[in-house]
Amino acid sequence: MPSADNADITVVVACFNYGRYVGEAIASVASQDGGAPRIIVVDDGSTDPGTRVVLDELVGDGVDVVRQENRGVSAARNAGLALATTPFLLVLDADDRLAPGALAAMRAPLDGDPTLGFSYGYMRMFGEMSGIVRFPGYDPYRLLYRHTIGLSALMRAEVVEATGGFDRDFPHYEDWELWVNALAHGFAGRRVDAVTLEYRRHGSAKLRADRRAYRQAWRSLRRKHAALYADERIARDSALGPVQRLAHRWFWGPRPMPAGVELALHRVVWRARPSP
C-alpha cells in the first residue's frame, strides 16, 4: 500500500499493447523515495494477450487496473484521472519510467509555493538515442511556441478540474495543449534542476511523424487559445528579449528545418545508440 509520504499522489499510466514495458514503468513509480503513490493503470482496449496477462499480474499492492474499449490515449488518461481522489496527480506513458527521486524533486516546489499548478524536470532519453534533454525554466511565451514541459509533470488536481484534462481533439501533443490550457486558466509551473523522466526513444520514423503532428498541433493551439497568443503581457513578462522571442517564434512555431537535417542533428546531439 502507498506510504504516508506519497499517499496524496496518484500516478495514471495509460497502456495499449505495451505489456513488454509497463512493468518497468510501474516499478519506477513504486520504488520512489517515500514509498509508492497510488497507481492506476488504464488498459485502453489492448488486443495483445500478453499485455492483458501482465496487467492482471500487476493488480494489488497499491496498483489498480481499469479496462475500457479502445478510445485513445487522452480518453484513457482522463478515465484514470477521474478515479483519482488525491490532491496531486501525474501521468506516465507505459513505455517510459520515472527517474529515481522524481516525485520528491517535483513535490518540493509545490509544497513551497501553493500558487504553483505543476512542476517538472529534465528528461533522459534511452533506447535508440540517449542523452539528457534540459528543458528551459518555465516561461509562458516559450510554451506557446514549443513544447517545453513534457507529459509527466506533477500537478495539482485543480489543474485537471479547471482544464477538463486532456483534449481529445488533439490526437498528438495533447500534453502540450494541457499545459497551454493550464496557462489559460491561470496556472503556472516550475522546472526543477533534476532528471525526473526517463523517455524511451523508439526511432527515427517517429521523429518524422512527430514533426508533422507538431505543426498541426501548433495550428490547433493557436485556434483554441487565440486570446493567449494575442496577449501582449505574455511577451512582456517573458525572460526572452525581443530578438530572442522573434527567433524562438520563427523556429519553433512552424518548425521549418527539413526533417532529414533535424534527424541528423538529433543523431549528433543525442548519441544514436541503444542505452540501458
C-alpha positions as CSV (number, residue, x, y, z in Angstrom):
1,M,0.0,0.0,0.0
2,P,1.2,3.6,-0.5
3,S,3.2,5.1,2.3
4,A,2.2,8.3,4.1
5,D,4.8,10.3,2.2
6,N,3.3,9.7,-1.3
7,A,-0.2,8.7,-0.3
8,D,-1.5,12.0,-1.6
9,I,-0.2,11.4,-5.1
10,T,-1.9,9.3,-7.9
11,V,0.1,8.2,-11.0
12,V,-2.0,7.3,-14.0
13,V,-0.5,5.0,-16.6
14,A,-2.3,4.5,-19.9
15,C,-1.4,1.3,-21.6
16,F,-2.2,-0.1,-25.1
17,N,-0.4,-3.3,-26.1
18,Y,2.7,-2.2,-24.0
19,G,2.9,-5.3,-21.8
20,R,6.6,-5.6,-22.6
21,Y,7.3,-2.2,-21.0
22,V,4.6,-1.4,-18.5
23,G,6.2,-3.5,-15.7
24,E,9.2,-1.2,-15.8
25,A,7.0,1.9,-15.7
26,I,5.2,0.6,-12.6
27,A,8.4,-0.5,-10.9
28,S,9.9,3.0,-11.4
29,V,6.8,4.5,-9.7
30,A,6.6,2.0,-6.9
31,S,10.3,2.4,-6.0
32,Q,10.1,6.2,-5.5
33,D,11.6,7.8,-2.4
34,G,8.9,8.0,0.3
35,G,7.1,4.9,-1.0
36,A,4.7,4.1,-3.7
37,P,1.9,6.5,-4.5
38,R,-1.5,5.2,-5.7
39,I,-1.1,3.8,-9.2
40,I,-4.0,3.5,-11.7
41,V,-3.3,1.7,-14.9
42,V,-5.9,2.2,-17.7
43,D,-5.9,-0.6,-20.3
44,D,-7.1,1.2,-23.4
45,G,-8.5,-1.9,-25.1
46,S,-5.3,-3.8,-25.5
47,T,-5.5,-6.6,-28.1
48,D,-2.2,-8.3,-27.2
49,P,-2.9,-11.3,-24.9
50,G,0.5,-10.8,-23.3
51,T,-0.3,-7.3,-22.2
52,R,-3.6,-8.5,-20.6
53,V,-1.7,-11.2,-18.7
54,V,0.9,-8.7,-17.5
55,L,-1.7,-6.2,-16.3
56,D,-3.6,-9.0,-14.4
57,E,-0.4,-9.8,-12.6
58,L,0.1,-6.1,-11.6
59,V,-3.2,-5.8,-9.7
60,G,-2.7,-5.3,-6.0
61,D,-0.2,-3.7,-3.7
62,G,-1.5,-0.2,-4.5
63,V,-2.0,-0.8,-8.2
64,D,-5.5,-0.7,-9.7
65,V,-6.1,-1.8,-13.3
66,V,-9.1,-0.3,-15.2
67,R,-10.1,-1.7,-18.5
68,Q,-12.1,0.1,-21.3
69,E,-12.7,-0.2,-25.0
70,N,-10.0,1.4,-27.1
71,R,-10.8,5.2,-27.1
72,G,-7.3,6.7,-27.5
73,V,-4.7,7.8,-25.1
74,S,-6.3,11.1,-24.0
75,A,-9.6,9.3,-23.0
76,A,-7.6,6.6,-21.2
77,R,-5.7,9.2,-19.2
78,N,-8.8,11.1,-18.4
79,A,-10.5,7.9,-17.2
80,G,-7.7,7.3,-14.8
81,L,-7.6,10.9,-13.6
82,A,-11.4,10.8,-13.0
83,L,-10.8,8.0,-10.5
84,A,-8.1,9.8,-8.6
85,T,-9.0,11.3,-5.2
86,T,-5.6,12.7,-4.2
87,P,-4.5,16.4,-4.4
88,F,-1.5,15.6,-6.6
89,L,-1.5,13.8,-10.0
90,L,0.9,12.6,-12.5
91,V,0.5,10.9,-15.9
92,L,3.2,8.5,-17.2
93,D,3.4,6.7,-20.5
94,A,3.5,2.9,-20.2
95,D,6.8,2.7,-22.1
96,D,8.6,5.4,-20.0
97,R,9.9,5.4,-16.5
98,L,10.1,7.9,-13.6
99,A,13.6,8.7,-12.7
100,P,14.7,7.8,-9.1
101,G,13.7,10.6,-6.7
102,A,11.4,12.2,-9.3
103,L,8.4,12.6,-7.1
104,A,10.3,14.1,-4.2
105,A,12.1,16.6,-6.6
106,M,8.9,17.7,-8.2
107,R,6.9,17.8,-4.9
108,A,9.3,20.3,-3.2
109,P,8.3,23.4,-5.2
110,L,4.6,22.6,-5.0
111,D,4.9,22.3,-1.2
112,G,6.9,25.6,-1.1
113,D,4.6,27.7,-3.3
114,P,0.8,27.0,-3.1
115,T,0.3,29.2,-6.2
116,L,2.1,26.8,-8.5
117,G,0.0,24.5,-10.6
118,F,2.6,21.9,-11.6
119,S,6.3,21.2,-11.6
120,Y,8.6,19.2,-14.0
121,G,12.2,18.3,-14.5
122,Y,14.7,17.2,-17.2
123,M,14.2,14.2,-19.5
124,R,16.7,11.4,-20.0
125,M,16.3,9.6,-23.3
126,F,17.1,5.9,-23.6
127,G,16.5,3.4,-26.3
128,E,17.6,4.3,-29.9
129,M,19.1,7.6,-28.7
130,S,20.4,8.6,-25.3
131,G,21.1,11.9,-23.6
132,I,19.5,14.4,-21.3
133,V,17.1,17.0,-22.6
134,R,17.4,20.0,-20.3
135,F,14.2,21.9,-20.6
136,P,14.4,25.6,-20.0
137,G,12.8,27.2,-17.0
138,Y,9.1,27.8,-17.1
139,D,8.3,30.7,-19.4
140,P,4.7,31.1,-20.8
141,Y,6.0,32.7,-24.0
142,R,8.3,29.8,-24.7
143,L,5.5,27.4,-24.0
144,L,3.2,28.9,-26.6
145,Y,5.6,28.1,-29.4
146,R,7.4,25.0,-28.1
147,H,6.5,22.0,-26.0
148,T,9.0,22.7,-23.2
149,I,7.4,20.6,-20.4
150,G,6.6,17.1,-21.4
151,L,3.9,14.8,-20.2
152,S,5.0,13.7,-16.8
153,A,4.7,16.8,-14.6
154,L,3.4,16.6,-11.1
155,M,0.3,18.7,-11.0
156,R,-2.4,19.7,-8.6
157,A,-5.8,18.1,-9.0
158,E,-7.2,21.6,-9.6
159,V,-5.4,21.8,-12.9
160,V,-7.3,18.8,-14.2
161,E,-10.6,20.2,-12.7
162,A,-10.1,23.5,-14.4
163,T,-9.0,22.3,-17.8
164,G,-11.0,19.1,-18.1
165,G,-7.8,17.1,-18.6
166,F,-6.6,16.0,-22.0
167,D,-8.5,17.4,-25.0
168,R,-9.4,14.5,-27.3
169,D,-9.5,16.9,-30.3
170,F,-5.7,16.9,-30.0
171,P,-4.6,13.4,-31.2
172,H,-1.0,14.4,-30.8
173,Y,0.9,16.7,-28.4
174,E,-2.2,16.6,-26.2
175,D,0.1,17.2,-23.2
176,W,1.3,20.4,-24.7
177,E,-2.3,21.6,-25.0
178,L,-2.9,20.7,-21.4
179,W,-0.1,23.0,-20.2
180,V,-1.2,25.8,-22.5
181,N,-4.8,25.3,-21.3
182,A,-3.5,25.4,-17.7
183,L,-1.8,28.8,-18.5
184,A,-5.2,30.0,-19.9
185,H,-6.7,29.1,-16.5
186,G,-4.1,30.9,-14.5
187,F,-1.8,28.1,-13.5
188,A,2.0,28.4,-13.8
189,G,4.7,25.8,-13.5
190,R,8.2,25.5,-12.3
191,R,11.1,23.4,-13.6
192,V,13.3,21.6,-11.1
193,D,17.0,21.0,-11.7
194,A,16.8,17.2,-11.8
195,V,16.1,14.4,-14.2
196,T,12.6,13.3,-13.5
197,L,11.6,11.3,-16.6
198,E,13.3,8.5,-18.5
199,Y,11.8,8.6,-22.0
200,R,12.1,5.7,-24.3
201,R,13.1,6.8,-27.8
202,H,11.7,4.4,-30.4
203,G,13.2,5.5,-33.6
204,S,13.7,8.0,-36.5
205,A,10.4,7.2,-38.2
206,K,8.6,8.5,-35.1
207,L,10.5,11.8,-35.4
208,R,9.3,12.4,-38.9
209,A,5.7,11.6,-37.9
210,D,6.1,13.8,-34.8
211,R,7.2,16.8,-36.9
212,R,4.0,16.6,-39.0
213,A,1.9,16.2,-35.9
214,Y,3.7,19.1,-34.2
215,R,2.8,21.6,-36.9
216,Q,-0.8,20.5,-36.8
217,A,-0.9,20.8,-33.0
218,W,0.6,24.2,-33.1
219,R,-2.1,25.4,-35.6
220,S,-4.8,23.9,-33.4
221,L,-3.3,25.5,-30.3
222,R,-3.4,29.0,-31.9
223,R,-7.1,28.5,-32.8
224,K,-8.2,27.2,-29.5
225,H,-6.1,29.6,-27.4
226,A,-6.2,32.7,-29.7
227,A,-6.6,35.0,-26.7
228,L,-3.3,33.8,-25.2
229,Y,-1.4,34.2,-28.4
230,A,-2.7,37.7,-28.7
231,D,-2.0,38.7,-25.1
232,E,0.9,41.2,-25.1
233,R,1.5,40.7,-21.4
234,I,2.9,37.2,-22.0
235,A,5.7,38.6,-24.3
236,R,6.3,41.5,-22.0
237,D,6.8,39.2,-18.9
238,S,9.0,36.7,-20.7
239,A,12.6,36.2,-19.8
240,L,13.3,36.3,-23.6
241,G,14.3,39.6,-25.2
242,P,12.6,40.9,-28.4
243,V,15.2,39.3,-30.7
244,Q,15.1,36.0,-28.8
245,R,11.3,36.0,-28.9
246,L,11.4,36.5,-32.7
247,A,13.9,33.7,-33.2
248,H,12.0,31.4,-30.9
249,R,8.7,32.1,-32.5
250,W,10.1,31.7,-36.0
251,F,12.0,28.5,-35.4
252,W,9.7,26.6,-33.0
253,G,6.3,27.7,-34.3
254,P,6.4,26.4,-37.9
255,R,9.5,24.2,-37.2
256,P,10.9,24.9,-40.7
257,M,14.1,22.8,-40.5
258,P,13.9,19.9,-43.0
259,A,13.2,16.5,-41.3
260,G,16.5,15.0,-42.6
261,V,18.6,17.8,-41.2
262,E,16.8,17.7,-37.9
263,L,17.3,14.0,-37.6
264,A,21.0,14.3,-38.4
265,L,21.4,16.9,-35.7
266,H,19.5,14.7,-33.2
267,R,21.9,11.8,-34.0
268,V,24.8,14.0,-33.3
269,V,23.5,15.6,-30.1
270,W,21.7,12.5,-28.8
271,R,24.1,9.6,-29.2
272,A,22.4,7.3,-31.7
273,R,23.0,4.0,-29.9
274,P,21.0,1.9,-27.6
275,S,21.2,2.7,-23.9
276,P,20.1,0.7,-20.8
